[in-house]
Amino acid sequence: MKNLIPYFTLGYPDNETLLKFLKNIPVKKINYIEFGFPSNDPRYDGPTIRASHKIGNENFDGTSYRKIFDYFHENNIKMYSLSYYSDIRPKFKEFIDYLKMLNFSGIIIPDLIIDYFAESTEIIEYLNNVKFEYIPFFSPATPDAIIKKISSMTDSWIYYGLQPSTGIDIPYEIDYTTERINSLIPGREITYGFGIKTENDIRQLMKNGGSGVAIGSYIEKMLEKGDENGFLEYIDRIRGVLDE
């Protein structure tokens, strides 16, 4: 079964709307779920997600989400935090303890191997030692040597962004992109995101060995409009494409 991973920024567009959408997700149609903890500087997100962080920061209330986190955990949906190291660095270990207490399985840290590479080995080793998954995030701009080194330090799935950030439209060639990453880390579970444009893109990515897709910007737009029906139809449609 190919992985479908929806993304939500906590606090966006408001806690009531967010929780309503989350409670209605058909858990049998998703595999993992990704929560963006609002960042003061989400520099590697595109305009849509960046705007959601700004609003999320205003609305974030950690006590509001405990029941929904419990709900996904009880339904065996792995939860992953997307958090910027620039935000959590001062209290990194405390933040990981907090996520573990909430039954999160792991963390994606977009800026770690870009802006804090000198600290990345120590951070990844720490996460391995406390048995908390570090999910490497790579893009076409990530050097081959870095992809190989960081991947060798973890046996988790890999998050591969087709674009440098969400909402950015730089031309790319799917066959070339997938051939490159597959040759660098053969046999790894690779989830694609950041720039998937069409359902045919998803079909091609899966045909080329992808393990699933992460979807975010499109969901954030439906959240903003309060379009629950459109959201559920979208989840159904993407699940159907992945199951072909």
Secondary structure, 3 states (H helix, E strand, C coil): CCEEEEEEECCCCCHHHHHHHHHCCCHHHCCEEEEECCCCCCCCCCHHHHHHHHHHHHHCCHHHCHHHHHHHHHCCCEEEEECCHHHHHHHHHHHHHHHHHCCCCEEECCCHHHHCHHHHHHHHHHHHHCCCEEECEECCCCCHHHHHHHHHCCCCCEEEECCCCCCCCCCCCHHHHHHHHHHHCCCCCEEEECCCCCHHHHHHHHHCCCCEEEECHHHHHHHHHCCHHHHHHHHHHHHHHHCC
